[in-house]
Amino acid sequence: MIMFLTILLIVSAVFLIIVILMQQGKGQEMGAVFGGSSQTIFGASGAGNFLTKATAVIAIIFMASAFFISYISAKKQNPISIKSYIAKTKTAARTAKPSLPLTAPKQTKAVSKTGATK
């Protein structure tokens, strides 16, 4: 399911980029981009209405697939509760062996060459 949604997300992103780049700028017609003809590519009404609707539909598909991918991935992860984390650390602390000895080693006095202690 995630693989299908990921492919849908990538394809919709590519189509969204293409549809947005095909839209006409202010005061320009689409035909001017492809050779400077005076006729529009999408008919007399222009590409505005069709491309605007296509952009909206593809954007909805893109956002929905991104939402479902994040929802499915969040459901797969197990949430960590604070109570279970504290219980795990307490049992780990009880069973762990101390790394340092419990008693401090006896310190020996340093003897200098003259035989006096420091």
C-alpha positions in Angstrom: 0.0 0.0 0.0 2.8 2.4 0.9 4.5 1.6 -2.4 1.4 2.4 -4.4 0.9 5.7 -2.5 4.6 6.6 -3.0 4.3 6.0 -6.7 1.1 8.1 -6.8 2.8 10.9 -4.9 5.8 11.0 -7.2 3.6 10.9 -10.4 1.2 13.5 -9.1 4.2 15.7 -8.2 5.6 15.5 -11.7 2.2 16.2 -13.3 1.6 19.1 -10.9 4.9 20.6 -12.0 4.0 20.2 -15.6 0.5 21.6 -15.3 1.8 24.6 -13.4 4.5 25.3 -15.9 1.9 25.1 -18.8 -0.3 27.8 -17.3 -0.1 31.1 -19.1 1.4 34.1 -17.5 -0.3 37.5 -17.3 -1.0 38.9 -20.8 0.5 35.9 -22.7 -1.2 33.0 -24.5 0.0 29.4 -24.4 0.6 29.3 -28.2 3.3 32.0 -27.9 5.4 29.6 -25.9 5.4 26.9 -28.6 6.2 29.0 -31.7 4.4 32.3 -31.4 1.2 31.4 -33.2 -1.8 33.6 -32.5 -4.2 30.7 -31.8 -4.4 29.1 -28.4 -3.7 25.4 -27.9 -6.7 24.6 -25.8 -9.3 26.4 -27.9 -10.9 29.8 -28.0 -11.7 29.8 -24.2 -8.0 29.4 -23.4 -6.2 27.0 -21.2 -7.0 28.9 -18.0 -10.2 27.0 -17.0 -8.9 23.5 -17.9 -5.4 24.0 -16.3 -6.9 25.6 -13.2 -9.2 22.6 -12.6 -6.4 20.2 -13.4 -4.1 21.9 -11.0 -6.7 21.7 -8.2 -7.4 18.0 -8.9 -3.7 17.0 -9.0 -2.9 19.1 -5.9 -5.7 17.3 -4.0 -4.3 13.9 -5.1 -0.8 15.0 -4.1 -1.9 16.2 -0.6 -4.1 13.1 0.0 -1.4 10.6 -0.9 1.1 12.5 1.3 -1.4 12.5 4.2 -2.1 8.8 3.9 1.6 7.9 3.7 2.3 9.8 6.9 -0.8 8.3 8.6 0.2 4.7 7.7 3.8 5.2 8.7 2.7 6.7 12.1 0.4 3.7 12.8 3.2 1.2 12.2 5.4 2.7 14.9 4.7 1.7 18.5 4.1 4.7 20.7 6.4 5.0 23.8 4.7 5.7 27.0 6.5 7.4 29.9 5.4 4.7 32.4 6.8 1.9 30.4 10.0 3.7 29.8 10.5 4.4 33.5 9.6 0.7 34.3 12.3 -0.5 31.8 14.9 1.8 33.3 14.2 0.8 36.8 14.5 -2.9 36.1 17.6 -2.3 34.1 19.1 -0.4 37.0 18.4 -3.2 39.4 19.8 -6.0 37.3 22.9 -4.1 36.1 26.2 -4.8 37.7 28.1 -1.8 39.0 31.1 -0.9 36.9 33.0 0.6 39.8 34.0 -1.3 42.9 31.8 -0.6 46.0 34.8 0.0 48.2 37.6 2.4 47.5 41.1 0.9 47.1 43.5 1.6 49.9 45.9 4.3 49.2 49.6 3.6 49.8 51.8 6.3 51.1 54.5 7.4 48.7 58.0 7.0 50.0 60.7 9.3 48.8 64.3 8.2 48.2 65.3 9.6 51.6 62.8 7.4 53.4 60.4 10.1 54.5 56.8 9.8 53.8 54.9 12.5 52.1 
